[in-house]
Amino acid sequence: MDSKIKQTKTIPIGQNIRNLRQAKGIGQTELVRLLQLKGIDITRESLVKIERGVQHIYASQLKGIRDVLKTTYDELLKETEEQ
């Protein structure tokens, strides 16, 4: 069973994904296409919601994003600095 991973204010997974994706020059549609090619079930609408922090991410999606963006779980789960 695929576990849902909840985002928190201190660990904004969606914002981290967006930052890494943009730094690599990959659009949302392209990221979704690359994930679907790997067999990861995700839509662009889901990615938008995940990046906004309004939808939980599944463990398989997080792993796929890690692989496609060639990053680490540490980067994806990086905590924000306190304001």
GUKEMAR-238999 format. One line per 8 residues: their letters; for each residue x, y, z of C-alpha. Coordinates in Angstrom, 3 decimals. Example, Ala and Ser with C-alpha at 12.3 -4.5 7.8 and 13.67 -1.06 7.14 Angstrom:
# residues 2
as) 12.300/-4.500/7.800; 13.670/-1.060/7.140
***
This chain:
# residues 83
mdskikqt) 0.000/0.000/0.000; 1.253/3.451/-0.948; 1.517/5.782/2.047; 0.475/9.425/1.945; 3.081/11.859/3.206; 1.714/14.972/4.872; 3.315/18.338/4.354; 3.813/20.669/7.284
ktipigqn) 4.652/24.330/7.656; 8.212/23.422/8.627; 8.647/20.793/5.890; 6.987/22.218/2.754; 7.524/19.276/0.396; 5.553/20.924/-2.419; 7.562/24.148/-2.262; 10.783/22.122/-2.232
irnlrqak) 9.615/20.184/-5.304; 8.714/23.420/-7.100; 12.063/25.030/-6.264; 14.060/21.997/-7.442; 11.941/21.598/-10.587; 12.314/25.256/-11.539; 16.058/25.230/-10.791; 16.406/22.403/-13.312
gigqtelv) 14.255/24.204/-15.887; 11.564/21.514/-15.962; 7.923/22.539/-16.400; 5.053/20.906/-14.544; 3.729/19.206/-17.680; 7.164/17.815/-18.502; 7.678/16.524/-14.951; 4.281/14.784/-15.022
rllqlkgi) 5.107/13.228/-18.416; 8.461/11.939/-17.141; 6.786/10.498/-14.033; 4.076/8.810/-16.108; 6.785/7.240/-18.312; 8.179/5.702/-15.098; 4.729/4.318/-14.291; 3.971/6.878/-11.561
ditreslv) 0.253/7.712/-11.433; 0.037/11.515/-11.268; -1.765/14.283/-13.150; -0.690/17.878/-13.694; -3.614/18.964/-11.473; -2.281/16.751/-8.685; 1.220/18.159/-9.082; -0.128/21.724/-8.888
kiergvqh) -1.983/20.862/-5.657; 1.061/19.099/-4.201; 3.301/22.084/-4.999; 0.744/24.419/-3.383; 0.654/22.229/-0.294; -3.069/21.468/-0.540; -2.706/17.782/-1.445; -0.662/15.070/0.243
iyasqlkg) 1.950/13.275/-1.828; 2.219/9.510/-2.081; 5.497/7.808/-1.243; 5.730/6.412/-4.799; 5.242/9.918/-6.252; 7.935/11.339/-3.974; 10.348/8.576/-4.983; 9.569/9.170/-8.677
irdvlktt) 10.101/12.916/-8.332; 13.378/12.269/-6.500; 14.553/10.048/-9.371; 13.377/12.316/-12.209; 14.847/15.469/-10.628; 18.021/13.530/-9.705; 17.877/14.815/-6.154; 17.750/13.367/-2.642
ydellket) 15.062/12.860/-0.019; 17.038/15.319/2.129; 16.465/18.053/-0.461; 12.792/17.175/-0.924; 12.135/17.027/2.828; 14.256/20.051/3.700; 12.904/22.143/6.532; 12.279/25.848/6.127
eeq) 14.147/28.342/8.230; 11.954/29.885/10.896; 10.681/33.361/9.938
***
